[in-house]
């Protein structure tokens, strides 16, 4: 018996190792997956994954339907908080606080607190349902969302007078015959969100109270009292008016049964997540995958309501003419992988999102393409104008149904008329004029006082990051110009896409800030120069990350560095260079640059493509090794299972692609770099109705290296493939093994494509 026990233990150990999870990595306390029955795709989703942040913003356990207007998550200081603040009604922008609030109270409260806080237990969250026990108050809560409406059931301990407190944090509420109606001003802009709420049980009283907050906002409450042990409540929201909120509710929810709405939501999530089918025995890995895919569906959100939508671009209500309007996007994060993923599996929605960008530009007073559109308008977060990348990526991969000429006009205006300064929306400044003449954004020396009044005091100039990001945007714009026949513009912007050369320091192999005289800033430390977040010169990350921020032209970067061998040497240095300070000091200055492997940061978006760059230098086996290492170390089925700010799908899309074994290094190029798939078999149900499969024979945690490959039955020796290769469906078969095959995919003539050469040796300038 002892030998049999040892044998069984050994087999279990090998299985766990094959999944990439050791005994001390198990996370059974947060897993939502039933272990002994067939499960649906949505059962693999664990919304708690990543709810404890490494330093900054965590991932949120959001309850919503795919890309829907109504989103909620429990309001608490952080995952470990013992209390929640009331119950949520709607999140207006990703990660924002709740608009309105519902607080159930046993009996009738003598005094009305400003905030009702609850201790809680037995909380359960799925994408389509939320339940919690408010243990000190003995109240059971059950909730399910629809697209623009939601439904609650509150079960109290006693059959007596029980109360619901409904409040708006800055707005007005009024009583209706069956409930409450009103609005709240949305923080950060002039927009309002409207509420229409009704209950199944009649209330015996509804008392209105008004409080002024410390900043003099109007905080209105209704205390609704019921002689009932159970209260069933449903509500609709709108960004148009209260009547539309009522219409949204009555169209979507015709019951007071939470179970009915939850089942509809479950079905919708299964349909969305089932667009990618995974065959594998490792349930933890599948949980990481489907949780990541669920998070990609959190942004953007469809805010069309019966063919109309509110646009913050001009503060008006418009007809959508049959094409739903989407907003709430941080394009700086999402263009890299989230938008390309939708191109593959959800192209109709992606087309609607791009058309929404165009509408925002046309409705705005300046005609500029937005950078971070939200319900309240363009928040102008981060730097660059990467909507042009999402637009060209969709078009070059075959998507149609949006006005490319109109998109081009808005993107060109944004790149040539709007200041490149981060966090601002102002016309060109003296710094922008300098950029368009000299081909780089000028920097200040360390400690030199800022003299350009338009520079945001928190965001600073970000001179290198701005320059590199704009080079990539100009490359995308040049490709659209070429497609539309604007050949002079094509040459102009293609030349501009090479401006990164102006900041390359050949003595060090880094992109190095220059002052207005063209001199490199000295002295300079590539790890720590640039102040908080390195924002004087870079942003969120130091020079080691931005050394590789030329995603449109790795081939030219290899040429700048001298040879493929030197390129690989510099890549290796990125992953091996020590932090240089204690973690306390390092993260005090660079809190976004977590998930470190040397100076590489898995936690920040400009790093995502870096592990794939070995494919361009004849060493794809290094990409395969690194991707598996990064995926196993930094993405896990537990509360700290995400290395940094998730961004509402930006980072999670990297996980989805890399788990499948390929990644869009260059959005705007109809190509994908091959990495190392995490699963034995992947089936992608493409938007065009065809199916593309990836079969990884012998795939395991140990067998991470590609030994050989076939694409649609023919031998394949390239570490990349094209959109054309997969559009008609087919299969990529990879034979995996435990040791690197350093010959597979290594021929330089087989490396992934880069940008076309400049049409002239002269660097053109933008007038």
N, C-alpha and C positions, 0 to 999 in steps of 0.2 A: 504493500500500500504506500509506503514511503517513497519508493521509486516512481510509482504512478503519479503521486502528488507532485514530485519534483518535475516530472515530465510535463504535466499539465501546466504548472507554473511557468515552465520554460516556453511553452507554446504561446501562452497568454502574453508573456513578455515580448516575444518576437512580433506578435500581432500589433501590440501597442507601439513598438519601435517602428514598424512598417507604416503606421499612420502618422509617425512623426510626433507622437505624444508619449512622454515618459510618465511613470506613475505620479510624479510630483507636479505634472502639468495638468492632471485631470481637473475638470471643472464641473462635476456632476451637480453641484448645488445651483448652478445657473443654467444648466442645459434644459431645453424645453422638448427634447426629442424622446418620444416613447421608445423603449428599448426592445420590445418583444412583439411589435406589430408593424405592418406596413404603414408608412407615413406619407403625407403629402409634402410638397415642396415647402409650404409655409410652416410646417411643423419643425423644420430645421432652423428657422429664424430665431435668434436669441437677441432681442432688443437691448439686453443688459450688457452685451459685449462692448467693451470700451467705455463704459459709463464712469470709470475712474480714470481721470486724465493723468498723464505722466507729469505734466506741469500746467498746461493751459486749458483750453476748452475741451470738454469731453464729448463723446458721442451721446446723443439723446435717445431715450427709449420711446420713440415717437409712435403714436397710434394714428393711423391714417390709411386711406386707400391710395393706390399708386397715382402720384402727381396730382393729388386732389387739394382743393382749396382749404378744407378743414383738416387741421393737424393739431394734436394735443400731446402733451407729455406731462407727467407729474411735476408740480412746481416745488422744488426743494433746493437748498443751497448747493448740495452735491449728492452724489450717489449714497454716501454714507450718512447723510442727515437722518436724524431720528424722526423728524417731522416733515409733513407736507403742508403747503399753504393753500387751503381750500381745494376745490376741484376745478380743473381747467375747462374752458369753453372753446377757445381757439388760439392758436399761435399765428401771429400776423406775418412775421418774417422768420426765416430759419434761425433757431436758437433763441428767439426773442421770448419775452415774458408773455403770459397769457393775457388776452383781452377778456374782460368780464371775469367773473368768478362765482362759483356756486359753493355754498357751505351749509351742509345739513346739520341741524342742532336738535338734540332730544329735548322735548318740552319747548317752552317759550323763554328766550333769554331775557333777563332783567336789564342787562346792559349790552350795548352793541360794541364789540371790539373793532378796532380798525382792521385787524387781520385775524382771521380764524385759523389757528394752526392745530394740526392733528398729529398724534402719534398713530402709527399704522403697523399692520402686520399682514402676512399672507397676500402680499401684492403679487398679482400675476399680469404680465403684459405680453400680448401678441400683437402683430401688426394691426389686427382687426378687432381687438377687444382689450378692455382694461377692467380689472376687478381688484378691490382692496377692502380690508377690514379696518375701520377706524376703531382701534381696540379700546381706548379709554372711554369712548363714547358709545361703544357697542352698536355701530352702524355699519351695515354691509353695503358696498357700492358696486354697481355693475354698469359698464358703459360700452357702447359700440358706435363707430363713426359711419356716416355715409359721405358723399362727396362734398356737400355744402351744409350738412346737418348732422346732428348727433342725438343719442338717446341714452338716458340714465334711468336706473332703478335704485332707489334708496330703501333699505329695509332696516327699520328701527327696532330697538329691543322691546318696546311696549306699544300697545294699541292706545295711544293717548294723543294729546296735542303735540305735534312735532312741526318743526320749522325749517324752511329753506331760506337762506339769506342769499339774495341775488344782488350783485353789485357791479357797477362800472367804475373803473379807476379814474376816468376823466371823461365824463359825458353826462347823458341824461337817460332816465328810465321812466316809463309810464305803465300804468296798469291797463290790461285789457280784460275782457270778460273771462278769458280762460288762462291768463298768465301775464307775461311781462313783455314789453317791447321797448327798444331804445337804441342808443349808439354809444360808441366810445371813440375819442380821438386816438389815432395811432401814433405812438411815440416816434419821433424822427421825421414827421411830415404832416401835411395838411389833410391827409386822407382819414376817413372814418370807417369803422366797421359797425355794422348794424346787427341787431339781435331780435329775433322773434321767438318767444319761449312759451310753451303751454304745458299743462299738467293734465293727467287723466283724472285724478281725484280732485274734486272741487275744493278750493281753499276757503276757509271760514273768515279769513281776514288777510289783508295785504297792506301793510303799513310802510309808508315811504319815509326815509330819513336821508338827510344830506350832511356830509362832512366836507370841510376844506382841508386838503392835504398841506404839508409844509410848504410846497411850492405853489399853493393856491389853486391847484386843480380841483374841479368839482367831483367829489366821490359820492355817488348816489347809491342808496341801498333800498331794497324791498325785503321786508320780513313777511314771508308767506306762511301762514299757519294752517295746518291740516289736522282733522281728527282721524288719523290713519296711521297704521303701522308701516305700510308700504306706500311710497310715493313714486309714481312713474312720470318722467319728464322727457320731453323732446323739444328740440330747438333747431332753428335754421339761422344761418349767418349770410350776410351780403356785404359787398363793398359799394352797392348802389343805393339802396334805401331799405327801410324796415318792411315795406310791402313786399319787396323782392325776397327778403329773408323769409317771410311767411310762405311765399310761393315756392321757394327752394325746399323748405321743410315739407310742405304738403305734397310736392312732387316726388320726393325721395323716401319719406318715411310715413307709411299709412298704418302704423301699429304702435303699440307701447311695449312690445315684446323685444327685449334686447337680443334674445337668442336669434330671432328672425333676421335682424339687421347684421348680427355678427356672422351668421352663416353666409349671407350674401357677400360680405366683405372677405370671408375666407375663400369663397369661390373666385372672387376677383383676384386675390393675391396668388392663388394657385395658378391661374391663367397667366399672370404676369411673370412669376418666377419660373414657370414651366417652359418659358422660351429657351432656357438653357437646361438641358437634362444631364445630370451627372450620374455615372455608374461607378460606385466605389463602396468598399465596406467600411471605410473610416468615417464614422458619424461626426466626430469632432471637426474633421476637415470639411465635411459637407455643411456643417453648421456655420463655419467661418465663411464659406462660399456664399450660401444663400442669405446669410445675414448681410453680407456686403452687397449683394444684388438688391436686397430690400432697401438698403440705404441710398442706392442710386435713384430709386423712385421717389425720394423725398423732395427733390427739386428738379426742374422748375414746377410751378403749380398752375393749374388751369383755373383762371378766375372769370371765365365766361359764365354768364348766368342768363339762360334762356335767350341766347343770341346777342347779349349785350355784355359790356365789361367797362369797368372804371379804369382809366389810364392816368397814372400819376404824372405822365409826361406833359399833359396839358390840363389835368384836373377835370376832365370831362368824361361823360359816359358815351361810348361808341357802340355801333353795331359790329358784330364780328364777321358778318357775311358768310357764315358757315364754317369759318376757320377759327377754332378756339384760341383765346389769347392767354399766353403764359408769362409769368414773371417770377421773381425771387431766384436769382442766380448770381453766384460769384464766379464770373467767367474765367478769371485768372486761375482759379483752381479747376473748374469743370471742363475747360476746353481740352485738357490733356488726355482724359480718358473717359469721363462721363458722357460727353457729347459723342465721341466716337463709338462708344458702346451702344448708344441709342441708334446711331446710324445702322448698326448691324441688326438689332432686334426690335426696334421700335421707330421705324423711319417716318411713319406718318406723324407721330408726336414730335419728332425732331424737326420736321419741316414746319410744323405749326409754331414751334419755339423760335425758329429762325425768322419766320414771317412776323412773329411778335417783336423781335428786335427791330426789324425794319419799320414796323408801325410806330414803335417808341421813338425812333429817330425822326420819322416824318411828323409826328405829333409834337415834338419838342421845338422850342423856339430857335435852336441853333442848328438842328438837323444832324447832330452828331450821333454816331452809333453808341449805345450805352456800354458801360463797363461792368457795373454791378447792379442790375435792375432789381428793385424791390417794390412792394406794394406802395411804398411812400415815394418812389422815384429812384433815380440812379444815385446810389450811395457813393460811387466813385472810389471804392476800396482798392487797395493795392496799386499796381502800376500797369502800364501798357494798355493796349486796346485789342484784346485777344478775341473779341467777337468775330473779327475777320478770319481767324483761324478756324473757329467752329463752322462758319459759313462756307469757307472754301473746302474744308474737309468733307462736309456733307455733299457739296456739289461734285467734287472730283471723284467721289465714290458712287456717283450715280443718282443722288437725290435731286428731285425737281419739285416744282409746286410753289416756289417762292421767287420773287423778283430779284434776279442776280444784279441787274443794272442798278436798281434802287439800293440794294445792299452795298454795291461798290461805291456809289455816290456818298452814302452815309459813312462808310469806313474811311474813304479818302478824306472827307471833311474832318473826321476825328483825328486822323494822323497828321494832317497838314495845317489845320486851323486851331485845334484844341491844344492847350499846353500839355506837354508830356509829364508835368509835375505830378507826383503821386498824391492821391487824396484831394485833388482839386478839380474844379470844372470851370476853367477860365480860358479865355483866348490866349494865343501864343504870347509868351513873355520874352524878355531878352535872352533867356537861356535857350528857349526853343529856336529863336532866330539863329543863335550860335550853332545849335545842333544841325539845323538844316543847311547851314553853310559849311561847317567843319566836319560833320559826321560823327560827333560824339557829344554827350551831355557833360558839361564842365563841372569839376568838383572843387570844393574848398579844401584847404589844408586842415589838418587836425587842429581844432581850437579856433580856427578863423571864423569871425562873426559873419552870419548870414546877412546879406544886404539886399536880396531880392525879396520884396514884400510878399509876393504870391506863394513863396515856399511855405508849406505847412510845417509848423514848428515841431510836430511830433513825427511826421513822415520823412522830413528832410529831403535831400535831393535824390538820393538813391542813384547816383550818376551812372555807375556801371550797369546795374540792373535795368534801369530805364533804357540805356543805349542798347543792350543786348535784346531786351524784349521788343524794342521797336524794330530792330533788324529783322527779327522773325516775322513781325506783323507786316513789314514792308515786303518780305518775300511772299507771304500769302496774298497780299494785295497785288503784287506783280503778276501772280498766276491768274487772278481774276481778270486783271487788265488784258492779259494775253488772250484769255478765253473770249472776252468781249470785243477783241480787235482794237483795243486802245494801245497800240504798239509803242508809242512814245512814252506813255505812262509805264508800260511794262518794263522798258529799258531803264527808266528813271528809278522805279522802285526796286528792280532787281539789283541795280548798282547800290542802292541804299541798304539792301539786305546784307551787303558785305561790310558795312560800317564797323562791325565788331573788330575788324582788323586794326582800326585806328586806336584801340585800347589794348591790343595784345602786346605784352612785354616779352620780347624774344629771349631776354636774358634769364627770365624766371619761368616762362611758360604759363603765366597767369594773365587774366584780364585785369588791368591795373588802371585806376582812375588817373585822369590828367587834369591839370588846371587849364585856365583859358589861354595860357601861352603855349600849351602843348607839351608841358613838362610833366612827367610822372610825379605823383604826390610822394614825397619822401620826408622822413623815414616811413616805412610801411610794413605792417605785419599782416600777412594774408589770413591769419586766424582771427585777429582781434581789432584791427583798425576799423573805424567806422562808427564807433559809439554803440549806443543801445540798439540791439537788433541789427547792427552793422549798417544802419539806414543812411548814414552819410554817403555810402558808396554802393552798398548792396541792399538786401532787405531780408530779414528773418534768418538768413544764412550768411556764412562768410564767403570768402573768395574761393574756397575749395569747391563749393557747390556751383558757383557761377563760372568757374573755369570750364564747365561743360554746357553752358547755356546757349548752345548754337544748334538746336535740334533740327534745323532745316539743312545743315551743312556739315555733318561730322567729317566728310572727306576733306573739306578745306581745313578743318581744325587739325586733322592729321598732318596735312601739308605744313601748316603753321608750326606745329610741334617738331617737324623734321622727318618723321618716319612712323610707320605703324608701331614699331618697337618702342619708340619714345612715347607715343600716345598711350600704349599699354603700361609703360613704366609710370607715367603720370596718373593713369587710372588707379594702378595698384597703390600709389602713394596716397591717393584720396582715401582708400579703405584702410590704410595702415598707419597714417600719421596720427600720433597721439593728440589728445585734446589740448595739451599744452598748459592747462591750468587744472586746479581741482574742479570736480563737478560742480561744487557750490559756486565757484567763481565763473566757470564757463557758462552755466545755465542762467546765472544772474544777468549776464550780458546777452546771451543768445537762447532765450527760453523756447523759441520755436524749433531750434536745431537739436531735437531729441531723437531717440531711436538711432543712436550713433553706432557706426562701425568705422572706427577711426574718425576722420572728418566727414565721412558720408553720413547724411541724415535721412533716415527712412521716414521721418515725420513731416517733411515739408515738400510741397509739390514740385519745386524745380529739381528735386533729386530723382524723381520717379524713373526717368529714362536712362539715368547714368549706368546702372548695371547692364543694360542692353548694348552699351557702346562698344563692348569687346567684339561684337559681331562685325563692326566696321573695320576692325584691325586684324582680322584673321584668327581670332581666338574665341570663337563662340562657346567653347567649353567653359570658359571663365564666366560667361553670362549664365550658363546653366547652373554652375556651382553656386554663384552668388544669389540668384533668384531663389533657389531652394533654401539657402541659409536665411535670407531675409524673411521669406514667407513663414518658415518654421519658428523663427525667433521672435518676430514682432507682431504676428497676427494669430491670436489664439482665442479659443472659446472661453473667455473669462472676462471679468469686469475691467481688467487692465489690458485687454487684448488688442488694442490699437495704439501705435506709438506716438501719435500726436493729434493735432486738430483735424477732425475728419472732414469738415466742410460740407456736410450734406450731400455726400456722394462722390466728392472729388478724390479722396484717398481710396474709398471702397471700390471704385471702378478699376483702380490699379490692381487691387486684389482679385477682382473678377477676371480681368484679362490675364494676369500672371498665373493664376490658378489654372486657366485653360491652356497656357503654354505659349502665348504670344502677346504682343503689346504694340500699340501705335506710337512709336518713338516720335514720328513727325506728323501730327495732325495737319492735313493739307497735302500729304503724299498718300496715294492709295496703296499703301504697303504696310506690312506688319512684321516686326522682328520676332523670331522664334526664341523662346526661352526653354523652360523645363516644366511640363505640365504636372500638376499635383494629383491627377486622377487617371484611372485606367481608360476611361471612355467618356468623351464629352460630345453632346449633340446640340448644335446651335440651330434653332429654328429661325432662319433668316426672315427679315421683313418681307422679302419678295416671294415667300412661300417655299423656297428651297431649303435644304438641310445640309449643313456642313459639319462633318464629324472629325474629331481628333481622337485617334486611338494610340495609346502609349503602352506598348507591349512590355511586360515585366516591370511596369512602373511601381516604385516603392520609395520609401524615404532614402534608401541606400542607392537604388538604381535611378539616379537623377541625370545621368549623362546620355546624350543621344549617340547611338552607335551607327545607325543608318536611318534613312527615311524614304518614303514614297509619297507622292502627291497625286491623287486620283490614279493610282496604279503605276505611275512612272517614277523611276529613281529620282530622288531630290537631294541635291548637295548644296543648297543655299540656306543660310540662316534667316531667311525671310520668305514671304510670299505676298502676292498682290491681291487687291480686291477682286480683280478679274479672275484669279484662281479659285475664288470661293463663291462668286456670285451665282454660278449655275449649280451650286451644291457640290458635294464630293467628299473626299476623305483624305486627311493627312495622317499617315501612319508613321509613328516613331518607335523604333526599337531602342529600349533603354537598357543601360548597364551600369555597373558600380564604378567603373573607371572611365576617365575621359578618353574619347576617341578624338585626338587632337587634329586629325586629318579631316573629319567631317565638317563641311561648311567653312573651311579655313582659307580656301583660295581667294585671293583679293579680288579677282575678277567676278566672284560670286557675292561680294558684300552688298548690303542694302544700298539703294540709290540715295544720292544726296542732291542738293540744289544744282541747277544748271549753272554753267560758267557765266561770268559777267559778259555782256555784249561788247564792252570796251574796257581798256585798262584804266580808263579815267573814272574816278568816282563822281557820279553826278550829284547835284544838289537840288533840293526841293525849293522852288521859288516861293 
